[in-house]
Every structure is written in structure tokens, then in C-alpha cells.
């Protein structure tokens, strides 16, 4: 049997998604979906953390430096990016569940790396 005919294990997609939103989707072969999650996460970090689009484009301290100073960060600053990350992780779980049960995900077919 050809080892490439066996599907990849699902479990590495979970820590990959926690590290970078969308990376678990890319690992599972859903590149467009993974890129969409990554873009949504980056937009949530840039725009929603600055609270306004104009605030995100103003020069000043980057969000990462502000986030490292815990006394200056409010929960609302990180709530939306955290929610995006959690929903992304839930999406990876549902994709894995659909693959284990044999149901076909209706949104995007699995690519073969080409």
C-alpha cells in the first residue's frame, strides 16, 4: 500500500492552530481556509486591538510591545483575537471529526499539495 494514501493524523493540527491561527488547516490540506483564518486573526490583532482603523495606522508602540506590559492591556484588547483563535481551533476539531466519521466537509475539498 502507498503510505501517502493514508490520511495524516489530526492531533498535530490542534497545537499548530494554537500557535498560529490557520496553520492547523494548512497541515490538514485546507490551504485556502487556513489562509482565511490567518488573515482574520492578523486583522483582529491589528485593527481590533487598536480599537479603530485610524488607531492601527498611527505610529506608536506596536501591539506586541503593549501586550507584553500586562498592566497596560485590558481584556477587551485581547478578547477578539482570542475568540478568533478559539473558533479557529473549533473549526479544526470539526474538520477532524468529519474526517474520522467519513462525512465530507461541504466547504472545501482537500488539496493534494499542488
CNS distance restraints for C-alpha pairs under 8 A (distance, minus, plus):
assign (resid   1 and name CA) (resid   5 and name CA) 7.77 0.50 0.50
assign (resid   2 and name CA) (resid   6 and name CA) 7.70 0.50 0.50
assign (resid   8 and name CA) (resid  28 and name CA) 7.19 0.50 0.50
assign (resid  10 and name CA) (resid  14 and name CA) 7.61 0.50 0.50
assign (resid  10 and name CA) (resid  28 and name CA) 7.41 0.50 0.50
assign (resid  10 and name CA) (resid  96 and name CA) 5.96 0.50 0.50
assign (resid  11 and name CA) (resid  15 and name CA) 7.75 0.50 0.50
assign (resid  12 and name CA) (resid  16 and name CA) 6.37 0.50 0.50
assign (resid  12 and name CA) (resid  24 and name CA) 7.39 0.50 0.50
assign (resid  13 and name CA) (resid  17 and name CA) 6.02 0.50 0.50
assign (resid  13 and name CA) (resid  23 and name CA) 7.35 0.50 0.50
assign (resid  13 and name CA) (resid  24 and name CA) 3.97 0.50 0.50
assign (resid  13 and name CA) (resid  25 and name CA) 6.93 0.50 0.50
assign (resid  13 and name CA) (resid  27 and name CA) 6.25 0.50 0.50
assign (resid  13 and name CA) (resid  28 and name CA) 6.97 0.50 0.50
assign (resid  13 and name CA) (resid  92 and name CA) 7.08 0.50 0.50
assign (resid  14 and name CA) (resid  18 and name CA) 6.38 0.50 0.50
assign (resid  14 and name CA) (resid  24 and name CA) 6.22 0.50 0.50
assign (resid  14 and name CA) (resid  89 and name CA) 6.56 0.50 0.50
assign (resid  14 and name CA) (resid  92 and name CA) 7.01 0.50 0.50
assign (resid  14 and name CA) (resid  93 and name CA) 7.62 0.50 0.50
assign (resid  15 and name CA) (resid  19 and name CA) 6.21 0.50 0.50
assign (resid  15 and name CA) (resid  24 and name CA) 7.58 0.50 0.50
assign (resid  16 and name CA) (resid  20 and name CA) 6.17 0.50 0.50
assign (resid  16 and name CA) (resid  21 and name CA) 7.67 0.50 0.50
assign (resid  16 and name CA) (resid  23 and name CA) 5.53 0.50 0.50
assign (resid  16 and name CA) (resid  24 and name CA) 4.97 0.50 0.50
assign (resid  17 and name CA) (resid  21 and name CA) 4.84 0.50 0.50
assign (resid  17 and name CA) (resid  22 and name CA) 5.84 0.50 0.50
assign (resid  17 and name CA) (resid  23 and name CA) 5.33 0.50 0.50
assign (resid  17 and name CA) (resid  24 and name CA) 4.62 0.50 0.50
assign (resid  17 and name CA) (resid  25 and name CA) 7.52 0.50 0.50
assign (resid  17 and name CA) (resid  85 and name CA) 7.58 0.50 0.50
assign (resid  17 and name CA) (resid  88 and name CA) 7.14 0.50 0.50
assign (resid  17 and name CA) (resid  89 and name CA) 5.98 0.50 0.50
assign (resid  17 and name CA) (resid  92 and name CA) 7.78 0.50 0.50
assign (resid  18 and name CA) (resid  85 and name CA) 6.89 0.50 0.50
assign (resid  18 and name CA) (resid  89 and name CA) 6.97 0.50 0.50
assign (resid  19 and name CA) (resid  23 and name CA) 7.91 0.50 0.50
assign (resid  20 and name CA) (resid  24 and name CA) 7.99 0.50 0.50
assign (resid  20 and name CA) (resid  38 and name CA) 7.26 0.50 0.50
assign (resid  21 and name CA) (resid  34 and name CA) 7.47 0.50 0.50
assign (resid  21 and name CA) (resid  37 and name CA) 5.91 0.50 0.50
assign (resid  21 and name CA) (resid  38 and name CA) 5.12 0.50 0.50
assign (resid  21 and name CA) (resid  41 and name CA) 6.47 0.50 0.50
assign (resid  21 and name CA) (resid  85 and name CA) 5.83 0.50 0.50
assign (resid  21 and name CA) (resid  88 and name CA) 6.42 0.50 0.50
assign (resid  21 and name CA) (resid  89 and name CA) 7.80 0.50 0.50
assign (resid  22 and name CA) (resid  26 and name CA) 6.43 0.50 0.50
assign (resid  22 and name CA) (resid  33 and name CA) 7.18 0.50 0.50
assign (resid  22 and name CA) (resid  34 and name CA) 3.83 0.50 0.50
assign (resid  22 and name CA) (resid  35 and name CA) 6.04 0.50 0.50
assign (resid  22 and name CA) (resid  36 and name CA) 7.25 0.50 0.50
assign (resid  22 and name CA) (resid  37 and name CA) 4.87 0.50 0.50
assign (resid  22 and name CA) (resid  38 and name CA) 4.92 0.50 0.50
assign (resid  22 and name CA) (resid  88 and name CA) 7.01 0.50 0.50
assign (resid  23 and name CA) (resid  27 and name CA) 6.23 0.50 0.50
assign (resid  23 and name CA) (resid  34 and name CA) 6.03 0.50 0.50
assign (resid  23 and name CA) (resid  38 and name CA) 7.64 0.50 0.50
assign (resid  24 and name CA) (resid  28 and name CA) 6.31 0.50 0.50
assign (resid  24 and name CA) (resid  34 and name CA) 7.19 0.50 0.50
assign (resid  24 and name CA) (resid  92 and name CA) 6.78 0.50 0.50
assign (resid  25 and name CA) (resid  29 and name CA) 6.37 0.50 0.50
assign (resid  25 and name CA) (resid  30 and name CA) 5.17 0.50 0.50
assign (resid  25 and name CA) (resid  31 and name CA) 6.51 0.50 0.50
assign (resid  25 and name CA) (resid  33 and name CA) 6.54 0.50 0.50
assign (resid  25 and name CA) (resid  34 and name CA) 4.68 0.50 0.50
assign (resid  25 and name CA) (resid  92 and name CA) 6.45 0.50 0.50
assign (resid  26 and name CA) (resid  30 and name CA) 5.13 0.50 0.50
assign (resid  26 and name CA) (resid  31 and name CA) 4.68 0.50 0.50
assign (resid  26 and name CA) (resid  32 and name CA) 7.97 0.50 0.50
assign (resid  26 and name CA) (resid  33 and name CA) 7.72 0.50 0.50
assign (resid  26 and name CA) (resid  34 and name CA) 5.27 0.50 0.50
assign (resid  26 and name CA) (resid  35 and name CA) 7.78 0.50 0.50
assign (resid  28 and name CA) (resid 110 and name CA) 7.73 0.50 0.50
assign (resid  29 and name CA) (resid 110 and name CA) 5.41 0.50 0.50
assign (resid  29 and name CA) (resid 111 and name CA) 5.46 0.50 0.50
assign (resid  29 and name CA) (resid 112 and name CA) 7.12 0.50 0.50
assign (resid  29 and name CA) (resid 113 and name CA) 7.13 0.50 0.50
assign (resid  30 and name CA) (resid  34 and name CA) 6.10 0.50 0.50
assign (resid  30 and name CA) (resid 108 and name CA) 7.06 0.50 0.50
assign (resid  30 and name CA) (resid 109 and name CA) 7.37 0.50 0.50
assign (resid  30 and name CA) (resid 110 and name CA) 5.71 0.50 0.50
assign (resid  30 and name CA) (resid 111 and name CA) 6.52 0.50 0.50
assign (resid  31 and name CA) (resid  35 and name CA) 6.07 0.50 0.50
assign (resid  31 and name CA) (resid 111 and name CA) 7.66 0.50 0.50
assign (resid  32 and name CA) (resid  36 and name CA) 6.17 0.50 0.50
assign (resid  33 and name CA) (resid  37 and name CA) 6.30 0.50 0.50
assign (resid  33 and name CA) (resid 108 and name CA) 7.67 0.50 0.50
assign (resid  34 and name CA) (resid  38 and name CA) 6.17 0.50 0.50
assign (resid  35 and name CA) (resid  39 and name CA) 6.08 0.50 0.50
assign (resid  36 and name CA) (resid  40 and name CA) 6.13 0.50 0.50
assign (resid  37 and name CA) (resid  41 and name CA) 6.10 0.50 0.50
assign (resid  37 and name CA) (resid  88 and name CA) 6.70 0.50 0.50
assign (resid  38 and name CA) (resid  42 and name CA) 6.17 0.50 0.50
assign (resid  39 and name CA) (resid  43 and name CA) 6.12 0.50 0.50
assign (resid  40 and name CA) (resid  44 and name CA) 6.11 0.50 0.50
assign (resid  40 and name CA) (resid  84 and name CA) 7.51 0.50 0.50
assign (resid  41 and name CA) (resid  45 and name CA) 6.23 0.50 0.50
assign (resid  41 and name CA) (resid  81 and name CA) 6.01 0.50 0.50
assign (resid  41 and name CA) (resid  84 and name CA) 6.15 0.50 0.50
assign (resid  41 and name CA) (resid  85 and name CA) 7.04 0.50 0.50
assign (resid  42 and name CA) (resid  46 and name CA) 6.10 0.50 0.50
assign (resid  43 and name CA) (resid  47 and name CA) 5.67 0.50 0.50
assign (resid  43 and name CA) (resid  48 and name CA) 7.29 0.50 0.50
assign (resid  44 and name CA) (resid  48 and name CA) 5.00 0.50 0.50
assign (resid  44 and name CA) (resid  49 and name CA) 6.74 0.50 0.50
assign (resid  44 and name CA) (resid  80 and name CA) 6.40 0.50 0.50
assign (resid  44 and name CA) (resid  81 and name CA) 5.19 0.50 0.50
assign (resid  44 and name CA) (resid  84 and name CA) 7.71 0.50 0.50
assign (resid  45 and name CA) (resid  49 and name CA) 5.37 0.50 0.50
assign (resid  45 and name CA) (resid  50 and name CA) 7.96 0.50 0.50
assign (resid  45 and name CA) (resid  63 and name CA) 7.76 0.50 0.50
assign (resid  45 and name CA) (resid  78 and name CA) 7.79 0.50 0.50
assign (resid  45 and name CA) (resid  80 and name CA) 7.99 0.50 0.50
assign (resid  45 and name CA) (resid  81 and name CA) 5.73 0.50 0.50
assign (resid  46 and name CA) (resid  50 and name CA) 6.41 0.50 0.50
assign (resid  46 and name CA) (resid  56 and name CA) 6.03 0.50 0.50
assign (resid  46 and name CA) (resid  63 and name CA) 7.47 0.50 0.50
assign (resid  47 and name CA) (resid  51 and name CA) 6.19 0.50 0.50
assign (resid  47 and name CA) (resid  52 and name CA) 5.98 0.50 0.50
assign (resid  47 and name CA) (resid  53 and name CA) 5.47 0.50 0.50
assign (resid  47 and name CA) (resid  55 and name CA) 7.72 0.50 0.50
assign (resid  47 and name CA) (resid  56 and name CA) 5.47 0.50 0.50
assign (resid  48 and name CA) (resid  52 and name CA) 6.58 0.50 0.50
assign (resid  48 and name CA) (resid  53 and name CA) 7.95 0.50 0.50
assign (resid  48 and name CA) (resid  77 and name CA) 7.17 0.50 0.50
assign (resid  48 and name CA) (resid  80 and name CA) 6.99 0.50 0.50
assign (resid  48 and name CA) (resid  81 and name CA) 7.85 0.50 0.50
assign (resid  49 and name CA) (resid  56 and name CA) 7.91 0.50 0.50
assign (resid  49 and name CA) (resid  63 and name CA) 7.23 0.50 0.50
assign (resid  49 and name CA) (resid  76 and name CA) 7.93 0.50 0.50
assign (resid  49 and name CA) (resid  77 and name CA) 4.77 0.50 0.50
assign (resid  49 and name CA) (resid  78 and name CA) 6.58 0.50 0.50
assign (resid  49 and name CA) (resid  80 and name CA) 7.95 0.50 0.50
assign (resid  49 and name CA) (resid  81 and name CA) 7.98 0.50 0.50
assign (resid  50 and name CA) (resid  55 and name CA) 5.37 0.50 0.50
assign (resid  50 and name CA) (resid  56 and name CA) 5.06 0.50 0.50
assign (resid  50 and name CA) (resid  63 and name CA) 7.64 0.50 0.50
assign (resid  50 and name CA) (resid  77 and name CA) 7.56 0.50 0.50
assign (resid  51 and name CA) (resid  55 and name CA) 6.75 0.50 0.50
assign (resid  51 and name CA) (resid  56 and name CA) 7.62 0.50 0.50
assign (resid  51 and name CA) (resid  77 and name CA) 7.74 0.50 0.50
assign (resid  52 and name CA) (resid  56 and name CA) 6.30 0.50 0.50
assign (resid  53 and name CA) (resid  57 and name CA) 6.46 0.50 0.50
assign (resid  54 and name CA) (resid  58 and name CA) 6.31 0.50 0.50
assign (resid  61 and name CA) (resid  65 and name CA) 6.49 0.50 0.50
assign (resid  61 and name CA) (resid  66 and name CA) 6.65 0.50 0.50
assign (resid  62 and name CA) (resid  66 and name CA) 6.50 0.50 0.50
assign (resid  63 and name CA) (resid  67 and name CA) 5.90 0.50 0.50
assign (resid  64 and name CA) (resid  68 and name CA) 6.33 0.50 0.50
assign (resid  65 and name CA) (resid  69 and name CA) 6.86 0.50 0.50
assign (resid  66 and name CA) (resid  70 and name CA) 7.70 0.50 0.50
assign (resid  66 and name CA) (resid  72 and name CA) 6.73 0.50 0.50
assign (resid  66 and name CA) (resid  73 and name CA) 6.82 0.50 0.50
assign (resid  67 and name CA) (resid  72 and name CA) 7.44 0.50 0.50
assign (resid  67 and name CA) (resid  73 and name CA) 5.86 0.50 0.50
assign (resid  69 and name CA) (resid  73 and name CA) 6.87 0.50 0.50
assign (resid  73 and name CA) (resid  77 and name CA) 6.50 0.50 0.50
assign (resid  73 and name CA) (resid  78 and name CA) 7.98 0.50 0.50
assign (resid  74 and name CA) (resid  78 and name CA) 7.30 0.50 0.50
assign (resid  75 and name CA) (resid  79 and name CA) 5.86 0.50 0.50
assign (resid  76 and name CA) (resid  80 and name CA) 7.29 0.50 0.50
assign (resid  78 and name CA) (resid  82 and name CA) 5.97 0.50 0.50
assign (resid  79 and name CA) (resid  83 and name CA) 6.02 0.50 0.50
assign (resid  80 and name CA) (resid  84 and name CA) 6.22 0.50 0.50
assign (resid  81 and name CA) (resid  85 and name CA) 6.26 0.50 0.50
assign (resid  82 and name CA) (resid  86 and name CA) 6.21 0.50 0.50
assign (resid  83 and name CA) (resid  87 and name CA) 6.14 0.50 0.50
assign (resid  84 and name CA) (resid  88 and name CA) 6.03 0.50 0.50
assign (resid  85 and name CA) (resid  89 and name CA) 6.21 0.50 0.50
assign (resid  86 and name CA) (resid  90 and name CA) 6.22 0.50 0.50
assign (resid  87 and name CA) (resid  91 and name CA) 6.14 0.50 0.50
assign (resid  88 and name CA) (resid  92 and name CA) 6.40 0.50 0.50
assign (resid  89 and name CA) (resid  93 and name CA) 6.30 0.50 0.50
assign (resid  90 and name CA) (resid  94 and name CA) 6.23 0.50 0.50
assign (resid  91 and name CA) (resid  95 and name CA) 6.19 0.50 0.50
assign (resid  92 and name CA) (resid  96 and name CA) 6.17 0.50 0.50
assign (resid  93 and name CA) (resid  97 and name CA) 6.08 0.50 0.50
assign (resid  94 and name CA) (resid  98 and name CA) 6.08 0.50 0.50
assign (resid  95 and name CA) (resid  99 and name CA) 6.24 0.50 0.50
assign (resid  95 and name CA) (resid 105 and name CA) 6.91 0.50 0.50
assign (resid  96 and name CA) (resid 100 and name CA) 6.13 0.50 0.50
assign (resid  97 and name CA) (resid 101 and name CA) 6.18 0.50 0.50
assign (resid  98 and name CA) (resid 102 and name CA) 5.97 0.50 0.50
assign (resid  98 and name CA) (resid 103 and name CA) 4.94 0.50 0.50
assign (resid  98 and name CA) (resid 104 and name CA) 6.42 0.50 0.50
assign (resid  98 and name CA) (resid 105 and name CA) 6.48 0.50 0.50
assign (resid  99 and name CA) (resid 103 and name CA) 6.15 0.50 0.50
assign (resid  99 and name CA) (resid 104 and name CA) 6.99 0.50 0.50
assign (resid  99 and name CA) (resid 105 and name CA) 7.90 0.50 0.50
assign (resid 105 and name CA) (resid 109 and name CA) 7.27 0.50 0.50
